[in-house]
Amino acid sequence: MINIGVLGSTGSVGRQTLEIARKYKDKIKVKLLGASKLSDNLINQIKEFNPDYVYVELGESQIIGSTKIIAGEENLDFLKDVDLDLFIIAIAGVKGIKPTYILLESGKKIATANKEAIICLGELEKENYKNLIPIDSEHSAIFQIIDRRPLDDVRRIVLTASGGPFLNLPIEDFEKVTIQQALNHPRWSMGKKISVDSATLLNKGFEVIEAHYLFGLPYEKIDVVVHPESIIHGMVEYIDGSVISNLSYPDMKIPISYAIFYPERKQLNNNFLDFTKIKNLTFLPPDNEKFPLLNFAIECGKIGGMYPTVLTVADEVAVNLFLQGKIKFLDIYGIIKEVVENFKVYNVKNVQQLLDFIKEVEDFTVSVAKRYGNT
């Protein structure tokens, strides 16, 4: 049996992880669940999987049946003493930073879809990323290709972007973009925040920074191409000119399953590629006029230090304001740019300083956002 924990079990990636656990219940035992609160969805998951532990950010510690409910971020250290084969981090946003840090410092094996934690902890924890398996489809693709192969042979890696819902939208129409339009991703079913990040293409900028930390590659060796069909998820070009790519129909359960059973593979469904029905595999350069946040993110990554963290936190605040209807879609870029260019950045030396730093960035972003929209 593979004993796993799923932090963020009620979100999109968490639910898909539990679908795999349900399919392979003779091979996977879910011993830990985690969510923001003890919702009906989480209670149903507890009844089905009967985990030993459940973590909730909000609420009270208690015992339900044989399951111990542990509440409050201040009690997250309990993760150090939980012995599992794999911890899957499917928490959205900066809330994933502290549990990721605790698990990394404890030497636990982690599979993560939380790019915010990878980026914000990059300067503190990049040496510990060797214990980490990426779940993002693009980084999983690169991981699968270069696994156990020497990095010196890599000329570059290429991350593919679908282009999001506004690939073909004229730039003059961006002023009128609605929340529903931004959430209507053409290829992937994702959470709200990451869907908006995909609509701005900032998500791909985050993925470039994440790839830099995960694979130890300089930014000059990380490229992005727009690939609307979302069949190729990542490519690695080697110094001899050969290119190896990872292809599949869009399905997050593939990288999740690979992380759980690594290095084995398991059948998930019958959604196999039929190459006779794939009419086109299109590749386009990103439109930096329509999607300026992609290059802006890469520049933040190249500057390094805490700038990627400022970018990440400013985006989380701005996107949440957009989802609340308080700012316009185009305001996201304006707010992020203003915060990054004006926040007084300093270095941090430990996770508590990082969390304090993040709080300062959040507060500063809120103050900047007051000049936009209806905030």
C-alpha positions as CSV (number, residue, x, y, z in Angstrom):
1,M,0.0,0.0,0.0
2,I,1.1,3.6,-0.7
3,N,0.1,5.8,2.2
4,I,-0.6,9.3,1.1
5,G,-1.8,12.6,2.5
6,V,-3.8,15.2,0.5
7,L,-3.6,18.8,1.6
8,G,-6.2,20.8,-0.3
9,S,-8.4,17.7,-0.8
10,T,-11.6,19.7,-1.6
11,G,-10.0,21.6,-4.5
12,S,-9.7,20.6,-8.1
13,V,-6.4,18.8,-7.8
14,G,-7.3,17.3,-4.5
15,R,-10.6,15.9,-5.8
16,Q,-8.8,14.4,-8.8
17,T,-6.2,12.8,-6.5
18,L,-9.0,11.2,-4.5
19,E,-10.5,9.9,-7.8
20,I,-7.2,8.0,-8.4
21,A,-7.2,6.8,-4.8
22,R,-10.8,5.6,-5.3
23,K,-9.9,3.7,-8.5
24,Y,-6.8,2.1,-6.9
25,K,-8.1,1.6,-3.4
26,D,-6.2,-1.7,-3.2
27,K,-3.0,0.1,-3.7
28,I,-3.5,3.6,-2.1
29,K,-4.5,4.4,1.5
30,V,-5.4,8.0,2.2
31,K,-4.3,8.7,5.7
32,L,-4.4,12.5,5.8
33,L,-6.8,15.1,4.4
34,G,-6.6,18.8,4.6
35,A,-8.8,21.8,3.7
36,S,-9.6,25.3,4.7
37,K,-12.6,24.3,6.9
38,L,-14.7,21.3,7.9
39,S,-17.1,21.7,5.0
40,D,-19.7,19.2,3.8
41,N,-17.3,18.1,1.1
42,L,-14.5,17.4,3.5
43,I,-16.9,15.6,5.9
44,N,-17.9,13.3,3.0
45,Q,-14.3,12.6,2.2
46,I,-13.6,11.7,5.8
47,K,-16.5,9.3,5.8
48,E,-15.3,7.7,2.6
49,F,-11.5,7.4,3.3
50,N,-11.4,7.3,7.1
51,P,-8.0,9.1,7.4
52,D,-6.0,9.1,10.6
53,Y,-5.6,12.9,10.4
54,V,-7.4,15.9,9.0
55,Y,-6.0,19.4,9.0
56,V,-8.3,22.4,8.7
57,E,-7.1,26.0,8.7
58,L,-10.3,27.3,10.4
59,G,-12.3,25.6,13.2
60,E,-11.6,23.6,16.3
61,S,-9.4,20.6,16.9
62,Q,-11.6,17.5,17.7
63,I,-12.0,13.8,17.0
64,I,-14.6,12.4,14.6
65,G,-14.7,8.7,14.8
66,S,-11.1,7.5,14.5
67,T,-10.0,10.6,12.8
68,K,-8.1,13.3,14.6
69,I,-9.0,16.8,13.4
70,I,-6.2,19.3,13.8
71,A,-7.1,23.0,13.4
72,G,-5.1,26.1,13.0
73,E,-2.0,27.1,11.1
74,E,-0.1,27.3,14.4
75,N,-0.5,23.5,14.8
76,L,0.9,22.6,11.4
77,D,4.0,21.2,13.0
78,F,2.1,18.0,13.6
79,L,3.0,17.1,10.0
80,K,6.6,16.4,11.1
81,D,5.4,13.4,13.0
82,V,3.1,12.0,10.3
83,D,4.9,9.1,8.5
84,L,3.6,8.7,5.0
85,D,5.0,7.6,1.6
86,L,3.9,10.8,-0.1
87,F,2.3,14.2,0.8
88,I,0.4,15.8,-2.0
89,I,0.1,19.6,-1.7
90,A,-3.0,20.8,-3.6
91,I,-3.5,23.9,-1.6
92,A,-4.1,27.0,-3.6
93,G,-2.1,30.2,-3.1
94,V,0.4,31.3,-0.5
95,K,-1.5,29.2,2.2
96,G,0.6,26.3,0.8
97,I,3.9,27.9,1.9
98,K,4.1,26.9,5.5
99,P,3.1,23.2,5.1
100,T,5.5,22.9,2.1
101,Y,8.3,24.3,4.2
102,I,7.6,22.0,7.2
103,L,7.5,19.0,5.0
104,L,10.6,19.9,3.1
105,E,12.5,20.6,6.3
106,S,11.4,17.2,7.7
107,G,12.7,15.4,4.6
108,K,9.3,14.2,3.6
109,K,8.5,13.1,0.0
110,I,6.3,15.7,-1.6
111,A,4.3,16.0,-4.8
112,T,3.0,19.5,-5.3
113,A,0.7,21.6,-7.5
114,N,1.4,24.7,-5.4
115,K,3.6,26.9,-7.5
116,E,3.4,29.8,-5.0
117,A,5.2,27.8,-2.4
118,I,7.9,26.7,-4.8
119,I,8.5,30.3,-6.0
120,C,8.3,32.0,-2.5
121,L,10.5,29.3,-0.8
122,G,12.9,29.2,-3.7
123,E,15.7,31.2,-2.1
124,L,15.4,29.3,1.2
125,E,14.6,25.7,0.2
126,K,15.8,25.1,-3.4
127,E,18.4,22.6,-2.1
128,N,15.5,20.5,-0.7
129,Y,13.6,20.4,-3.9
130,K,15.3,17.1,-4.8
131,N,12.6,15.4,-2.7
132,L,9.8,17.0,-4.7
133,I,7.8,15.7,-7.6
134,P,5.9,18.4,-9.6
135,I,2.2,17.9,-10.4
136,D,1.7,20.9,-12.8
137,S,1.3,19.3,-16.2
138,E,4.2,21.3,-17.7
139,H,6.7,20.6,-15.0
140,S,5.6,17.0,-14.7
141,A,6.3,16.7,-18.5
142,I,9.8,18.1,-18.1
143,F,10.4,15.9,-15.0
144,Q,9.4,12.8,-16.9
145,I,11.7,13.7,-19.8
146,I,14.9,14.6,-18.0
147,D,14.5,12.2,-15.0
148,R,17.9,10.7,-14.4
149,R,19.4,12.4,-17.5
150,P,22.3,14.8,-17.1
151,L,21.3,18.5,-17.2
152,D,24.6,19.3,-19.0
153,D,23.1,17.8,-22.2
154,V,20.0,20.1,-22.1
155,R,20.2,23.0,-24.4
156,R,16.8,24.3,-23.3
157,I,13.3,23.3,-22.0
158,V,10.1,24.6,-23.6
159,L,6.9,25.1,-21.6
160,T,3.7,25.2,-23.6
161,A,0.8,27.6,-22.9
162,S,-2.7,27.1,-24.2
163,G,-3.0,30.9,-24.6
164,G,-6.0,30.9,-22.3
165,P,-9.5,32.1,-23.1
166,F,-8.3,35.4,-24.7
167,L,-5.7,34.1,-27.2
168,N,-7.8,35.4,-30.1
169,L,-9.6,38.3,-28.3
170,P,-8.6,41.7,-29.7
171,I,-6.7,43.8,-27.3
172,E,-9.3,46.6,-27.4
173,D,-11.8,44.2,-25.9
174,F,-9.7,43.5,-22.8
175,E,-11.2,46.5,-21.1
176,K,-14.6,44.8,-21.1
177,V,-13.5,41.3,-19.9
178,T,-15.9,39.7,-17.3
179,I,-15.1,37.3,-14.5
180,Q,-17.0,34.5,-16.2
181,Q,-15.0,35.0,-19.4
182,A,-11.7,34.9,-17.5
183,L,-12.7,31.6,-15.8
184,N,-13.8,30.0,-19.1
185,H,-10.5,28.2,-19.9
186,P,-10.7,26.4,-23.3
187,R,-8.7,23.3,-22.4
188,W,-8.3,22.8,-18.6
189,S,-10.7,22.6,-15.7
190,M,-9.0,24.5,-12.9
191,G,-9.6,26.5,-9.8
192,K,-10.7,30.2,-10.1
193,K,-7.3,31.8,-9.2
194,I,-5.2,29.7,-11.6
195,S,-7.8,30.2,-14.3
196,V,-7.4,34.0,-14.1
197,D,-3.7,33.6,-14.0
198,S,-4.0,31.6,-17.2
199,A,-6.1,34.3,-18.8
200,T,-3.4,36.9,-18.1
201,L,-0.6,34.4,-19.0
202,L,1.0,35.2,-15.7
203,N,0.6,31.6,-14.8
204,K,3.2,30.7,-17.5
205,G,5.5,33.3,-16.1
206,F,5.2,31.7,-12.7
207,E,5.9,28.3,-14.3
208,V,9.1,29.7,-15.8
209,I,10.3,30.8,-12.3
210,E,9.2,27.5,-10.9
211,A,11.1,25.6,-13.6
212,H,14.2,27.6,-12.7
213,Y,14.0,26.5,-9.1
214,L,12.9,22.9,-9.7
215,F,15.4,22.0,-12.4
216,G,18.2,24.3,-11.6
217,L,18.3,25.8,-15.1
218,P,19.1,29.4,-15.9
219,Y,16.3,31.5,-17.4
220,E,18.1,31.6,-20.7
221,K,17.4,27.9,-21.1
222,I,13.7,28.1,-20.4
223,D,11.4,29.1,-23.3
224,V,7.6,29.5,-23.6
225,V,5.5,28.8,-26.7
226,V,1.8,29.1,-27.2
227,H,0.3,25.7,-28.2
228,P,-3.5,26.1,-28.3
229,E,-4.3,22.3,-28.7
230,S,-2.6,21.6,-25.3
231,I,-1.4,18.2,-26.5
232,I,2.3,18.7,-25.9
233,H,2.9,19.7,-22.3
234,G,6.6,20.2,-22.3
235,M,9.7,19.7,-24.5
236,V,13.4,19.3,-23.8
237,E,15.9,20.2,-26.6
238,Y,19.3,18.6,-26.2
239,I,22.6,19.9,-27.4
240,D,22.7,17.5,-30.3
241,G,19.5,19.1,-31.7
242,S,17.1,16.3,-30.7
243,V,13.8,17.3,-29.0
244,I,11.9,14.9,-26.7
245,S,8.3,15.9,-25.8
246,N,5.5,14.7,-23.5
247,L,2.1,14.4,-25.1
248,S,-1.4,13.5,-24.0
249,Y,-4.9,14.9,-24.0
250,P,-5.3,17.5,-21.2
251,D,-5.9,15.5,-18.0
252,M,-4.4,16.4,-14.6
253,K,-4.9,12.9,-13.4
254,I,-1.9,11.8,-15.5
255,P,0.7,13.9,-13.6
256,I,-1.0,13.2,-10.3
257,S,-0.9,9.5,-10.9
258,Y,2.7,9.6,-12.1
259,A,3.6,11.4,-8.9
260,I,1.9,8.8,-6.7
261,F,3.2,5.7,-8.4
262,Y,6.5,7.1,-9.6
263,P,8.4,5.6,-11.4
264,E,5.5,3.3,-12.4
265,R,2.5,4.2,-14.5
266,K,-1.1,3.1,-14.1
267,Q,-4.0,3.0,-16.5
268,L,-6.5,5.9,-15.8
269,N,-9.0,5.8,-18.6
270,N,-9.2,5.1,-22.3
271,N,-8.6,8.6,-23.4
272,F,-5.5,7.7,-25.5
273,L,-4.2,9.9,-28.3
274,D,-5.5,9.1,-31.8
275,F,-2.9,10.8,-34.1
276,T,-5.1,10.3,-37.1
277,K,-7.6,12.7,-35.6
278,I,-5.1,15.4,-34.5
279,K,-5.2,17.8,-37.5
280,N,-2.8,20.4,-36.2
281,L,-0.2,21.0,-33.6
282,T,0.1,24.8,-33.6
283,F,3.0,26.8,-32.0
284,L,2.9,30.6,-31.7
285,P,5.1,33.1,-29.9
286,P,3.4,34.8,-26.9
287,D,1.8,38.1,-27.6
288,N,3.6,40.4,-25.2
289,E,1.5,43.4,-25.9
290,K,-1.7,41.6,-25.0
291,F,-0.1,39.6,-22.2
292,P,2.6,41.8,-20.6
293,L,2.6,39.9,-17.3
294,L,4.5,36.9,-18.8
295,N,7.7,38.8,-19.6
296,F,7.2,40.9,-16.4
297,A,7.3,37.7,-14.4
298,I,10.4,36.4,-16.1
299,E,12.1,39.7,-15.5
300,C,11.2,39.4,-11.8
301,G,12.7,35.9,-11.8
302,K,15.9,37.1,-13.4
303,I,16.3,39.9,-10.8
304,G,15.8,37.1,-8.2
305,G,15.9,37.6,-4.4
306,M,12.4,38.4,-3.1
307,Y,11.1,39.9,-6.3
308,P,9.3,36.7,-7.4
309,T,7.6,36.6,-4.0
310,V,6.4,40.2,-4.3
311,L,5.1,39.3,-7.8
312,T,3.3,36.2,-6.5
313,V,1.7,37.9,-3.5
314,A,0.6,41.0,-5.4
315,D,-1.0,38.8,-8.0
316,E,-2.9,36.8,-5.4
317,V,-4.4,39.9,-3.9
318,A,-5.2,41.5,-7.3
319,V,-6.8,38.3,-8.7
320,N,-8.9,37.9,-5.5
321,L,-10.1,41.6,-5.9
322,F,-11.0,40.9,-9.6
323,L,-12.9,37.7,-8.6
324,Q,-14.8,39.8,-6.1
325,G,-15.8,42.3,-8.8
326,K,-13.8,45.1,-7.2
327,I,-11.4,45.8,-10.0
328,K,-11.3,45.3,-13.8
329,F,-9.3,42.6,-15.6
330,L,-6.7,45.1,-16.8
331,D,-6.3,46.5,-13.3
332,I,-4.6,43.2,-12.4
333,Y,-1.5,44.2,-14.4
334,G,-1.5,47.8,-13.2
335,I,-1.7,46.8,-9.6
336,I,1.0,44.1,-9.8
337,K,3.4,46.4,-11.8
338,E,3.0,49.3,-9.3
339,V,3.5,47.0,-6.3
340,V,6.7,45.3,-7.7
341,E,8.2,48.6,-8.7
342,N,7.5,50.4,-5.5
343,F,7.6,47.9,-2.6
344,K,10.8,48.1,-0.6
345,V,12.3,44.7,-1.0
346,Y,14.6,43.1,1.5
347,N,16.1,39.7,2.0
348,V,14.7,37.1,4.4
349,K,16.6,34.4,6.2
350,N,13.9,32.0,7.5
351,V,10.3,31.0,7.0
352,Q,8.9,33.3,9.7
353,Q,10.6,36.3,8.1
354,L,9.2,35.2,4.8
355,L,5.6,35.0,6.2
356,D,6.0,38.4,7.7
357,F,7.4,39.7,4.4
358,I,4.3,38.3,2.6
359,K,2.0,40.0,5.0
360,E,3.7,43.3,4.3
361,V,3.3,42.8,0.6
362,E,-0.3,41.9,1.0
363,D,-1.0,45.1,3.0
364,F,0.9,47.2,0.5
365,T,-1.0,45.7,-2.5
366,V,-4.3,46.4,-0.8
367,S,-3.3,50.0,-0.3
368,V,-2.2,50.3,-4.0
369,A,-5.4,48.7,-5.1
370,K,-7.5,51.3,-3.4
371,R,-6.7,53.6,-6.3
372,Y,-8.3,51.1,-8.8
373,G,-11.9,50.0,-9.5
374,N,-14.3,49.9,-6.5
375,T,-11.8,48.9,-3.8
